[in-house]
Amino acid sequence: MTDQELFQRNMDLQTAFIQYTLSHPEILDKLPTDYQLVILPEDEPELVRRNQELLEKQKFNKPIVVVRMKSPEPAKLKVFPPKVQILTAA
């Protein structure tokens, strides 16, 4: 897994966690106000290993919240080309 792939997977997991908290806001009551989030996906052993390595190397000044979850299915969004119109000033 390249560093770019690691970054992208972590962003995907953080997005999924944020979506979960939007649907289940009561979980936010259990979390500190300011924290460092680390997600360990149960079904991606390499990503867990890499995230644990980063966790051990980093020095954090905030509480660390470790979330264990299954990886979400990739979203299949179809992006349609936008229609752009430029209006001239009157």
ChimeraX attribute file (.defattr): number of C-alpha atoms within 10 A of each C-alpha:
attribute: neighborCount
match mode: 1-to-1
recipient: residues
	/A:1	10
	/A:2	7
	/A:3	9
	/A:4	9
	/A:5	11
	/A:6	15
	/A:7	12
	/A:8	12
	/A:9	17
	/A:10	18
	/A:11	12
	/A:12	17
	/A:13	21
	/A:14	16
	/A:15	13
	/A:16	18
	/A:17	18
	/A:18	13
	/A:19	12
	/A:20	12
	/A:21	13
	/A:22	12
	/A:23	10
	/A:24	10
	/A:25	12
	/A:26	10
	/A:27	11
	/A:28	11
	/A:29	8
	/A:30	8
	/A:31	12
	/A:32	12
	/A:33	9
	/A:34	11
	/A:35	13
	/A:36	12
	/A:37	14
	/A:38	19
	/A:39	20
	/A:40	23
	/A:41	21
	/A:42	13
	/A:43	13
	/A:44	12
	/A:45	11
	/A:46	13
	/A:47	19
	/A:48	17
	/A:49	13
	/A:50	15
	/A:51	18
	/A:52	15
	/A:53	11
	/A:54	12
	/A:55	14
	/A:56	9
	/A:57	9
	/A:58	9
	/A:59	8
	/A:60	10
	/A:61	9
	/A:62	12
	/A:63	13
	/A:64	15
	/A:65	14
	/A:66	12
	/A:67	15
	/A:68	13
	/A:69	14
	/A:70	14
	/A:71	17
	/A:72	13
	/A:73	8
	/A:74	8
	/A:75	7
	/A:76	6
	/A:77	6
	/A:78	6
	/A:79	6
	/A:80	6
	/A:81	6
	/A:82	6
	/A:83	5
	/A:84	6
	/A:85	6
	/A:86	5
	/A:87	6
	/A:88	5
	/A:89	4
	/A:90	3
